[in-house]
Amino acid sequence: MPGLVGFSSHAPFLGEPRRVLEAMLEGLMHRPFYRRSPSLVTQHVTAAQVVSSPHVHRSALNSTLTEQEGVYAWFDGEIYRGEQLCEEMGRAMGISWDPHASDIGKRLLLNAYLTNQHENLLARLDGIFCAVLYDSKAQKVHLISDRYGLRRLYWTVYQQTLVWVPELKALLDIPGYQPQLDKAAIEDFLGLRYILGDRSFFENVELLPAATILTWNIRESTLQKKRYWHWSDLLSSPQMDCSDHRAIEDALAHSLHEAVRVRCQPHESVGITLSGGLDSRALLAAAASFQDSIPCLTFGQRNCQDVKLAQQVTELAHAPLHVIELTAQNWLTPRIQSLWEMDAPCSILHAHFSQPSQYVRQHDLFNVNLHGDWGGRLSGRQFFPPEKFDHFIQRQLNLDGFARSPEHKHNVLERGRAYFKSLGSSSYVMAFDSRMRSYTSKDMRINLVEGIETRFPFVDVEFQTFIASVPIQHLMEACPYHRVLDRYYPALFQHVPWQATGLPVAKTLPKHGLQKHLETYSQKIRHKLGWAQSSPSKASPLAPYAKEFADYPEWLRQEPTRSFVDTLFNSSARLYDEFLDPTDVRRDWEQHLAGANLADRLGTVMTLEVWLQQLFNGKYRTGL
């Protein structure tokens, strides 16, 4: 996975700095179309950048190093809504900028830093990025993350040297570096399928926190972390009056439309991966209002609901659809390679984008993928009060089912509680910091390996500012999001069912005002008269199709996966014994083969063992 690479120290680093950097960069060049920036090699800082998406206009790579007044800048990722910022800052500095320039992120950040306005700028930036600034005069290096921390940048201090990398494996090329595995992080992964917070699989190697500037003082070899934006800035905003339901819906529709528009420019090659849910369909509906013939892609086993719905939706939207069929024979091998290239942790059963992203690159379908994550939370039903956290982690995240022992469950639960407390005990914040940053980001990382940028319109800064001002109770009871889909995009929502219910969204909406009172009164009368509460429902039009897009429980029992798992779990050279009792693992495997469904539980063990073999023994890095 491409990104920013470098190290900084007051004393000379072990080995020749340029040679070390070259080795680190070489390990990140997963595809022949990747490009590298020129390297900066000075007495105290050595750094460069690898980019995989040169066709995306917001990509930050420039043909030369970006330097101004002794400050060097590297910027990995994208910003949106840059036009207004360019105009404001340009006017203040007497500079004219092209907001569509490929290095606009670097230029904005560099000039803001030189005028001490960078914290204010960062708090306003809408984008997914990380950045590094080297101030040669002040002898400081600043590592910077975006508001939500979605672009990965790991850091560690090794032998009084600050090191930053986009992938853990880049650290293996540092002379003398011996990674120590973080048992707590691995416990979390085995218990929840992802790691909580800023931990990594390596001890003393952390993910740069969201909305953070980490400053390394080269002369003193000291670190300082500073948040430039806090969730309280968003969540403490006044809650709006929701008595006018139609006004709320209109404002929501406008915010969503704008969020999609700024991520779907006419001159860009944008596509959408469709599922059976509402959110990816909503993005297609919004994008189709100002862009024709958006290529779409879906994947799943033959005759599954996801494929059926994608076919209906794209036919109505007049959009080309590409379908990737998943089978027992083809699902596994691409994901093994993905674990290495996209930098695990990610359960191999959830690396769904491995085949689709390869297909998109091979057929040159698009360079930008619109992703519907976070849209499902617009119903408000996925948020919970602080006192419900234990239920959430034990039942909804299924710690009860994944924990290998009472001690394992206790350890993960205690760390989970501490982590949740550090987020202000807010399930809203956790939806970003845990679900998106630790889980959904796997899709973005898999895409990025193939040079495809991923954009999340539902986390647009202005859209989130609006949503945070709507009371959660209103989102739950009035369902403004579902009403917007039904009202504004009737072609794709009024008659096409929703996979979760088998019905169009309009059939699941609660009534407003007089309609609600009449329905309640009617139900009371019917109850008194002993009449049926409702007429028998018709069979769902999706009933003939397989509910799930993949049948992992069965596919694990079939070849080639069955033999592969047997080898992994029973090999005398296995590496997972340090973290798991092999007797328990074999028992789970035997029970699954006998008919029990332990697929997700086994998937985490498969992932851990494959990644350990890739890391320490060089196996499986290109597949089976």
N, C-alpha and C positions, 0 to 999 in steps of 0.2 A: 504494500500500500504506500503510495507516494506521500511526500510531506517534507518537513524541515528537519535538518540534521546538523548537529554541531556540538562543540564543546568549548569551554572557557576556563582558564586557570591562570593564576599569577605565576606559578612555577611551570617549567617546561613539562609537557605531557609525555607520558611513556611512549616511546616510539617516535617516528617522524610524523608530525601532525598531518601533512598532506597525504601520506601513505595510509594512515589510519582512516582519514576521512574517505579516501577513495574506496577502501575496503567496505566501510559502512554503507556508502552509496551503492556499491555494486550489489550488495545483498538486497537492495530495494528495487532493483531494475527487473521487475517481473515480466515486462512485455517489451518487445523491440521498439514500440512507438513512444516509449517514455522519453522525456527530455530532462537534462540536468542543467541547472544554472551554473555559471562560472563560480568557482570556489573562492572564498575569502580566506586567506591564510595570513594571520598576523602573529605577533609575539604572544598575544593573550587570547585570541579568538580564532577558531577555525570553523567554517560553516558553509553550507550549500543547500540546495533544494532539488527535489525530484518532482516533476509534474507529469500526470498521466492524461490530463484532459486539455490538450492544447487548442481544441476547436471551440471550447466554451469561452465566450468573450470576456467573462468576468475572471477568468483564470489569472493568477497574479504573476506568472513568470515573465520576466523581461530578459532581453538578450544581453543585458549588461547588469552589473551590480547597481542597486539603487542606493546612492549615497548623497548626503547633503550636510554640509557643515560638520563633517566628521561623524555623522550618525548613519549607520547602515541598516537597511530594512529588508526583511523577508516576510512574505505574506502568502499563506496557503489557504485557498478557499474562495468564497464569493461574498459580495455584499449586494443588497438590493436597495431600491429607492435611493440610489446614490445621487440622483440629479439635484435634489434640493440641498443636500449637504455640500455638493460641489459648488453650487451657486452661493450658499451662505459663506463658506470658508474662503472661496475665491474672492468674494466681495470684501471680506474682512482683511485679506492679505494682499489684495491687488493682483490676484493670479487668475488666469482663465484656464479652466480644466475641462477636458472632455470626459463627461461622466461615464462614457462607454469604453474608455481606454482599458486595455488589458491589465494595466498595473494600477488602476485607480485606488484600490485598497491600500497599497503601499504608499502612494502619493498622499492620500488623505491622512493616513496615520503618521507618516514622517513629518509632514508640515504641522500637524496638530501637536506632535511631541516637541518640535522646535519652538513652538509658541506656548508650551505648557497647557495645551487644551485637549490633550489626548484622552484623559479620563472622561471628560464631558463628551467627546466624540464617540468613544467606545460605548458609553451608556446609551447612545442614540442609534448606533449602527445596527442595521437589520441584516443579518447574514450568518453564514456558517464558515468559520475561519479560525485559524490560529496565526500568530505572528511572532517574530523575534526582532528586537531592536538592539543594536550594539552601539552604545555611545562611547566612542573612543576617547573623548575628552574627559568625561566623568568616570571612565573605566567601569562601566556598568553594562550588564546584559539584562534585557527585559523579555520574559516569555509571557505571551498574552493569549488568552482564550476568548471565544465569543460569549455572548450573553448566556447561552445554554450549555456551553462546553461540548458541542457536538463534534467539532473537528479534533481528532485525537493528537495530543502531544504529551509523550511521557518524559519524565525528567528524573534524574538522580544525581547525587554528588558522590563521585568515586575518586579516591585519592586526591581530595581537595580540588576536584575538577567538576564543574557543572556540565552535565551531558544531557542533550535533548534529542529525542528520536520519535518518529511516527509509529515505529514498530519495535516491539521488545527485542526481536532477533537481531536488530542492528547493533545492540550492545555486545553481541558475541564477538564482534570484530575489534573490540577494544583490547589491546594487549594486557593479558593477565586477568581480565574480568571473568569471574566465575559466578554465574547466577545461583542464587539461593532461592528456593521456592518458598512462597508465602503460604503456609499451611492454612491460615485463617481465610485467605482469599479462595483457596481450593475448597475448603469446607463450605464457604458460601456458594461457590459454583455448583458443587454437588448437591446442595440443599435447595437452591433456587433457580439454577440454570444460568445464572449470571452473577457477577461480582458487585457487591454494594459499594457505593462511594468511589473514592479515588484510588483504591488499591489496585494492584496488578498481580499477576502470577509470580512476579519476582519481588523478593523482599527489598525494601528501601527504594523501590522504583514506583513512582506515583503518576497518575494521570493528572495533568494540570486542571485544577478545579474550574468550574464555570465562572465567567465574569471576573477573572482574576488577572492581576499583573504580578508575576513572580520576578523579583529583582535580585540579581546576583552582583554583589560588590566584588569586583575582581581583586582589588588590592587587599581587602580584608577577608576574602573568602567567606562571606556571610550572605545569608538569604533573608528576604523579606517578602511576605505575601500581602497583597492588598486587593480588596474587592472594589471594583469601580461601579458596580450595580448590585442592588439587593432586591430580593423578591418582595420585600415590604414596600418598595417603590411602586410596585404594580398592585399588590393585593390590598394595600391600604387605601386605594382610591375609593371615593364615595360610590355607593351602590345606587344604580339608577332606579327611577320610578318605572315599574313594569306594568302599570295599569293599562297602557295603550299597547296591546299585544301586537297589533299590526305595525306600529312604529318600530318595535324591537325587531320584528322579523325583517322589515325593510332595511334597517341598519345592519343587521347581521348579513343579509344577502349582499349588500354593497361592500362590506368589509371583506367577505369571502371572495367576491369577484375581483376586487383590487389586489388581494393577496395572490391570487392565481395570475392575474395580468402581469404583475411585476416579475413573476418567475417564468413567464412564457412569452418572451419577446418574439416579434414576427420573424426576425432574421435568424432565430435559433432553431435547432433541430430538437424538438421536445416530444417526448412520448410518455405513455402512462401504463403502468402495470395494474391490470384490473383484477379484483377479487370478487367474491360474491357479496361483499358488504356494501355499505352506502357511500363510504368516504372517497374511494378511488373513482366511483361513478360520479360523485359530486364534482370532483376535479375535472373530469372529462366534460361534464355538462357546462361548467363555468368556462373552461378553455375553448370549447367549441363555439362559444358566442362571439369570439373574436379571432379564431384561428381555424382554418379548414383542414379536414382530413388528418387528424392527429393519430399517428400510429399507436396501436395498443397491443399489449401482450398479456397473455394469461397462461397459467400452467396448472396441471393437475392430472389425475388419473382419468382414464377414458370414462365418459358419461358421468362426470362429477358436476355438482351444482355450480361451482365456480366457472367452469367452462361454458355451461349452458347459459348462465346469466350474462357472461361477457359477450357471448354470441348475440344474444337479444339486444343488449345495450349498444354494441358497436353497429349493429344493423340499423338501429333507430338513429344513431348519431352519424351515420354514413362515414364511419371511421374504419380503416383497415385493421384487422385483428390477426395476430400471429399466436398460435396455440402450441405450447410445448407439452407433450404428453409425458407424464412421469410414470415409470414402471418399476417393478421389482428389480429389473436388470440395469436400469440406467441412472437411478437416483443417487447412488452412493459415491462413485468414483470422483465426479466433479467436486463434491463437497470435501473430500479428503484433501484435495489440492487447495481448496478455498481456505481450510483451517490454517494452512501455513501462510498463504499469501495475504489473507485479510487480517491475520494476527489474532488468533483465538484469544479470549474465550467466547465461544458461541457453540451451543449444542449442535452437533452435526445434523440432528433432526430438524433444526430450525434455520439452517443455512439455505433457505428456500431459493434465494436469488442466484445461486451458483450457476445453474444451467441457463436461466433467462438472461443473465448479464453476458455470458459467453455468446449466446445466440444473438443478442443485440449487437455486440461488437462484430461478430463474424458477418452479419448481414447489414451492418451499418444502418440500423433502423433509426437511432436517435442518439444524441450526446447528453441529453438531460432527461432524467426520470422524475416525474411528479409523483410524490409519495403521500398517501392519505393518512399517515399516522397522526394521532392525537384527535382526529375528527370524531372518533367514537366517544370521546369524553364530553362532547357537546350536549349529550343527554343529561349530564350531571350525575348519572347513576354509578359511575366508577369512582366517585369521590366518597370519602368516608370521614366520620369524626375521629379525632385522635384516639378515643377510647376503643375504637374498633381495629386498631392496628394489628393486634395479635391475631384476630380473626382473619384479617387480610393476608398476613404473611403465612399463617398456618393452613388456611383453607384455599384462598384464591390463588396464592402462589404455590400452594401444595407442599409446604415444608413438612407437613404431617406424612405425606406420601414419599417424600424424597429422603428424609433424614434416615441415616443408617443406624443410629442408636439414640437413646435418650440424651447422651452427652452431646452428640452432633446437633441434635435439635436445640438443645439449651444454648450451645455456643452461637449458633446462627441467629437464634431468636434474640439473644442479648445484644449481639452486634447490630441486628436489625433495629432494635429499640433505640440504641444509641445513635444510629444513623438517622432514623426518623426524627429524633429529637434535634439533631444538628440542622435539620431542614425546617425547624420551627413547628414540628409535628403537623405538617401540612401535606395532605394527600395530593393537593394541586401541584405543589412543588415536586413531590415525589414522582408524579407522572412524567415530569421532565428529567429529573436527575437520575432516576432509576430506570423507568421504563424506556425512555427515549435514549438516554446517554449510555446506558449499560446494555440494553436489549435491542431496540430498533436500529441503533447505529450500525448493527451488523449488516443490514441491507445496504446502507450507505457505503460501508467499507468494501463489501463484495463488489458493488458497482464501480467504485473508484479504482479498483484493481484493473478493470477493463476500460478505464478512461471515461466513465459515465458519471456525471455529477448528479446528485440526488437533492431535490428541493422539497421542503415540507411547507406548503402554503398555510396549513392550519397553525403553524407556530410563528407566522408573520407577526412582527412586533406590534403593528397597529391593530391587527386582528385580535391578538391576545390582550391588548389594552382594553379593547371593547368587551371581550368575553369576561374579563376579570371584573368588570363593572356590573355584570348581570348576575343577580343573586342565583346561587346554585339551585335553590328551591324553585325558582322560575324555570330554569333549564329543565328540571325534572318534571315539573307539573304541567307546564305549558308547551313543552317540546318545540321551541321556536326553530331549532335546526331542522327537524323533520318537516315542519310546516313550510320552511323556505324551500326545501327540496321539492315538495309537492306543488307549491305555488309558482316558483320561478323556473323550474325545469320539468314541466309536466311530461314532456315527451319521454324522458328517461325514468320517471318515477311514478307516474299515476297508474300505470298498468303493469310495469315490470316488478316482480316480487323482490322482497328483501330476503336474503338467505336466512337470516336469524329467525324470521317468523313465517316465511312462505307466502307473505302477503305484501301488497304495495304499502308504502309508508302511510298513505292516507287512511288505510283500514285499521291502523293501530293508534291513531291520534286521539287524545282525550278531547272532550267538547269544551268550548268556551262559553261564558256568559249564559244567555237564555237557553242555548242548546244544552248546556250542562245541567241547568235546573230542570228542563223538560225531560231529559234522559233520566235523571235521578228520580223525578216524580213518576215517570213511566215504569221504572223498575220497581218502585214501591207498590204501585197498583197491581202490576203483574204478580208480585210476590203474594199480595193479599188474596188475589184471585186464584193462586195456585198454578199460574201459567209458567211455562218454561222461561228461564231467564233470557235465553237467546235461541235462535234457530240453529239447527245443526250446521256446523261449518262444512264447507266443501273441501274436498281433498286438495292439498297444496299442489300447484302445478309443478313443483320441484320434487314431489314425492318419488317419481320413477328414477331419479338420479341419485348417485352416491352423494351423501352429505359432505364428506370430507374430500379435500383435493388430493390427499395422500393416504395410503393405508400402511403406515409404518409398522404397526404391530405385526401384520402379516408379512410384510416385505422383509422384516428382520429374520423371519423363519425360512425365507426362501434364498436360493443361491442368486448371486454370489455372496450376499451379505452373511448368510449363516456360517459358511466356512471361514470368512474373514473374521467374524466375531469370535468364533471358536478359537482361532489362532491367537487373536488379541488377548482373550481372557485366560487362556490356558498355557501360553508360551512360558517357558522357563526364563526368558529374557524380558518378561513384562516389567513395567516400571511403576504401576499404580499401587503396588503392595505397601508403599510408604504411607498411603493415605486411606486405603480401603482393605478390608479383610477379604482375601481372594475366595475364601469359602463362601462368604455372603454373596459375592458377585456371581460365583458359579451357581449358587442356589437360585438367585434371581433369574439367571439365564435359563436354567432347567425348567423353572416354573413358567417362564414365558413360552418356551418351546412346547410346553404341555398345554398351553391355551390361555394362561393368565396374560393380562395386558400390563407389562412393565416396560413398555417401549421408551417412554421419556426417562425413566430411572436408568435404564441401560444406556440410553443415548449419551448421558453425561459421562458415564464411565468410558464408553467408546471414545468420546471426544478427548477426555483427559489422557488416555493411553496413546492415542494417535499423536496428539500434540507433544507429549513427552518423548515419544520415539522420533518425531520430526526434529525436536529441539536438540536432544542429546545424542541420538544415534544416526541422524540424517536420513531416516526412513520415511517413506510415504509423502515426500514433499511434492511429488508430481502425480500423486494418486496411488492406486493399488500397487 
